[in-house]
Amino acid sequence: MRAQAFTCPTCGQGSYPNPRTKCDRGCLPHLSFQTPKADQSQLASKAKQAASLICKELQTAYGTSAYTEATGHGASSKKIQELITPTLNAKGFKNEISDKVGLAGFRADFQLLSENDGILVEVERGKTLDNNMDMIDFWKCHVHPKAHHLILVVPIWYTTKRGTTATFPKVCSRMKPMFQPGNYTNVWSLHIVGY
C-alpha cells in the first residue's frame, strides 16, 4: 500500500504523513482565517485562544487509550468532545445548548456568548465531508444571532472500509474562499483544528 501524505496547510512546505498529527516541520493541525471585522470583536482573541487550547489538549491526548478509542473506526464525535470538555468548560463554554433562529433550530457542541458576540465549537467525525457537516456548521454560525467565531474540530485522517481521506486539508481548502474579499459572511473568524 502506498504511503499517504498531504502538504501542510499551515506552512505550505511540510508534509503530514498518515497517521501523524503534526507536519514533519513541526506545525500543529490548526489553521485560522479571519475577516477584517474580527479585529473589532470582543471574542476574537478568546476564540483563537480556545482553538489553541483544544489543539494542545488533543496533541497531549494523542496515543492515550482515550484518544485511541475516540478516533477508532466507528467512534462518535462525542468521544472527542469528552476529551476537550473540561478545558472548554473551564473557559466558560457551555455544551449542547439549543438555539432557534426563526423556524430553524440547532444545537452547538459548545458555545460561549456575550451580549453581541459569540463563539461556537463544533466537533465532527466521519460525516465531516460526506455529509458536508463542516459547511452546515459554518452556516449555523453564519445565521446565529450572536455568534461570529467558529472552531471546527475535524479528523486529520478519517479511515473507513472504502479507504482513508485527508479530512483536515480538505476542510481548510473548502473554507478558505469564505475569507477572501467579496465572500465575507457573518463568520468573522474560523479556526480549524485537526485530531
C-alpha positions in Angstrom: 0.0 0.0 0.0 1.3 3.4 -0.9 2.1 5.8 1.9 -0.3 8.7 2.2 0.6 12.3 2.9 -0.5 15.8 2.2 1.2 19.2 2.2 0.8 21.1 5.4 -1.9 23.8 5.0 -0.1 26.0 7.6 3.4 26.3 6.3 2.8 25.0 2.8 6.1 23.2 2.8 5.9 20.4 5.4 4.1 17.1 5.0 1.6 15.3 7.1 2.2 11.6 6.6 -0.6 9.3 7.8 -1.2 8.8 10.8 0.9 11.7 12.2 -0.8 14.6 14.0 2.0 17.2 13.2 3.7 18.1 10.0 7.3 17.0 9.6 8.3 20.6 10.1 6.5 20.7 13.5 3.3 22.6 12.5 0.3 21.7 14.6 -3.0 20.9 12.8 -4.5 24.4 13.5 -5.3 26.8 10.8 -7.1 30.2 11.2 -8.9 32.5 8.9 -10.5 35.9 9.7 -12.2 38.8 8.1 -11.4 42.5 9.0 -14.4 42.5 11.3 -12.6 40.1 13.7 -10.3 43.0 14.7 -13.3 44.8 16.2 -14.6 41.7 18.0 -14.6 41.2 21.8 -14.2 37.5 21.5 -11.8 37.1 18.6 -8.8 36.6 20.8 -10.8 34.2 23.1 -11.7 32.1 20.0 -8.1 31.9 18.9 -7.0 31.0 22.5 -9.7 28.3 22.8 -8.7 26.8 19.5 -5.1 26.7 20.6 -6.1 25.0 23.9 -8.2 22.4 22.0 -5.2 21.7 19.7 -2.9 21.4 22.7 -5.3 19.1 24.6 -5.7 16.8 21.6 -1.9 16.7 21.0 -1.4 15.8 24.7 -4.1 13.1 24.5 -2.6 11.6 21.3 -1.6 7.9 21.8 -3.5 7.5 25.1 -6.2 4.8 25.3 -8.9 7.5 25.5 -7.6 9.1 22.3 -7.3 5.7 20.5 -10.9 4.9 21.5 -12.2 8.3 20.4 -10.5 8.1 17.0 -11.2 4.4 16.4 -13.3 3.1 13.5 -17.0 3.9 14.1 -16.3 6.1 17.1 -18.7 9.0 17.7 -17.6 12.6 17.8 -18.9 12.6 21.4 -15.7 10.8 22.4 -13.6 13.6 21.1 -15.9 16.1 22.8 -15.3 14.3 26.1 -11.5 14.9 25.7 -11.9 18.7 25.4 -15.0 19.3 27.6 -13.0 20.0 30.8 -10.8 22.6 29.0 -13.7 24.4 27.4 -15.9 24.3 30.5 -13.1 25.9 32.5 -13.0 28.7 29.9 -16.8 29.4 30.3 -18.1 27.4 27.3 -21.4 25.6 27.7 -22.1 22.4 25.9 -25.1 21.1 23.9 -27.0 24.4 24.0 -30.0 24.7 21.7 -30.8 27.9 19.8 -33.5 28.9 17.4 -33.3 31.4 14.5 -36.7 31.9 13.0 -38.1 28.4 12.4 -34.6 26.8 12.3 -33.4 25.2 15.5 -29.9 23.9 16.1 -27.5 22.9 18.8 -23.9 23.7 19.1 -21.5 21.2 20.7 -20.1 24.1 22.7 -20.7 27.8 22.8 -19.6 31.0 24.6 -21.8 34.0 24.1 -21.5 37.6 25.2 -24.1 40.3 24.6 -23.2 40.9 21.0 -20.7 38.3 20.1 -20.2 34.6 20.4 -18.1 31.5 19.7 -19.4 28.1 18.5 -17.3 25.0 18.7 -18.3 22.0 16.5 -16.7 18.6 16.7 -17.0 16.4 13.7 -16.0 12.9 12.8 -17.0 10.7 9.8 -19.6 12.9 8.3 -17.4 16.0 8.0 -17.1 15.8 4.2 -19.5 13.1 3.2 -22.5 15.0 4.7 -20.9 18.4 4.4 -21.1 18.9 8.2 -18.3 21.4 8.0 -20.4 23.6 5.7 -23.5 23.1 7.9 -21.5 24.1 11.0 -20.3 27.2 9.1 -23.9 28.0 8.1 -25.1 27.6 11.8 -22.5 30.2 12.8 -23.5 32.5 9.9 -27.2 32.5 10.8 -26.7 32.6 14.6 -27.9 35.9 16.0 -24.8 36.5 18.1 -22.0 34.0 17.2 -19.3 35.4 14.8 -16.5 32.9 15.6 -16.4 29.2 14.8 -14.0 26.5 15.9 -14.2 23.3 13.8 -12.6 20.2 15.2 -12.2 17.6 12.5 -10.2 14.5 11.8 -6.8 14.9 10.2 -7.2 11.5 8.6 -10.5 9.5 8.5 -10.5 5.8 7.6 -13.4 3.7 6.5 -13.8 0.4 4.7 -13.6 2.4 1.4 -10.2 4.0 2.3 -8.6 6.9 4.1 -9.5 10.6 3.5 -7.3 13.5 4.4 -10.1 15.5 6.0 -8.2 18.3 7.6 -6.7 19.8 4.5 -9.9 19.4 2.5 -11.8 21.3 5.2 -9.2 24.0 5.1 -9.4 24.3 1.3 -13.2 24.4 1.4 -13.3 27.2 4.0 -10.5 29.4 2.6 -12.7 31.1 0.0 -15.1 32.3 2.7 -12.4 34.6 4.0 -11.4 36.3 0.7 -12.7 39.8 0.0 -16.1 39.7 -1.6 -17.1 36.4 0.0 -17.3 37.5 3.7 -20.1 36.3 5.9 -21.2 36.8 9.5 -18.4 34.3 10.5 -15.6 36.7 11.3 -13.1 34.1 12.4 -12.7 30.4 11.8 -10.3 28.1 13.5 -9.9 24.6 12.1 -8.3 22.1 14.5 -7.3 18.6 13.4 -7.1 15.5 15.6 
